[in-house]
Amino acid sequence: MALNLTIRPLQDRDYKAVSEALNAIWPDEVQTEAGMREDDRDRDPHCKTERFVAEVDGHVVGYTCRTMSSRSAWTSTARFGILRG
């Protein structure tokens, strides 16, 4: 049976599902929808951030974020998590 997997850019409607997924994947690093929105609002304009979600049948099951900053000698970090179901 094939999965109906879609990977797409994060959209405004995804914050709640992404925070819930991150909390399931990394329970020691609690994320909230409001906290994620605040982080985005306060992000250094010199940081480039790319974020994507993975969906199966319309449900968010994974998330990835890549941030690159020119202020830190072009440092880049990436994070990925996927729920198992």
C-alpha positions in Angstrom: 0.0 0.0 0.0 1.5 3.3 -1.1 1.5 6.4 1.2 -0.1 9.5 -0.1 2.9 11.6 1.1 3.2 15.3 0.3 6.1 17.6 1.3 5.3 21.3 1.1 6.3 24.6 2.6 5.0 25.4 6.1 1.8 27.5 5.9 0.1 29.6 8.6 -2.5 26.9 9.2 0.2 24.4 10.2 1.6 25.9 13.4 -0.8 24.0 15.7 -0.1 20.6 14.0 3.6 21.2 13.8 3.9 22.2 17.5 1.9 19.0 18.4 4.2 16.9 16.2 7.4 18.4 17.6 6.1 17.8 21.2 5.5 14.1 20.3 8.9 13.8 18.7 10.9 15.8 21.3 8.8 15.9 24.5 11.7 17.5 26.4 11.6 20.6 24.2 8.0 21.8 24.5 6.8 23.9 21.6 3.6 25.9 21.4 1.8 27.4 18.5 2.1 30.9 20.1 5.7 30.4 20.8 6.5 29.3 17.2 4.6 32.4 15.9 6.5 34.6 18.3 9.9 33.1 17.2 9.0 33.8 13.6 7.9 37.4 14.3 11.1 38.1 16.3 13.5 36.3 13.9 16.7 38.2 12.9 16.1 39.5 9.4 19.6 38.3 8.5 18.6 34.7 9.1 17.1 32.8 6.2 14.7 30.1 7.3 13.1 27.4 5.2 10.5 25.1 6.8 8.5 22.3 5.3 5.9 19.8 6.5 5.2 16.3 5.5 1.6 15.2 5.2 0.0 11.8 4.8 -3.6 12.0 3.7 -3.8 15.6 4.8 -2.4 15.1 8.3 1.0 16.6 9.3 3.3 13.8 10.2 6.7 15.5 9.9 8.5 18.8 9.9 11.8 20.1 8.9 13.5 23.5 9.4 16.7 24.9 8.0 18.1 28.2 9.2 21.1 29.9 7.8 22.7 33.1 9.1 25.2 35.4 7.4 26.1 36.8 10.8 27.7 33.5 12.0 30.0 32.9 9.0 27.1 31.3 7.1 26.3 28.8 9.8 23.5 26.5 8.9 21.4 24.2 11.1 18.7 21.8 10.1 16.2 19.7 12.1 13.9 17.0 11.0 11.3 14.9 12.8 8.7 12.4 11.6 5.9 10.7 13.5 5.5 7.0 13.3 2.0 5.8 13.2 
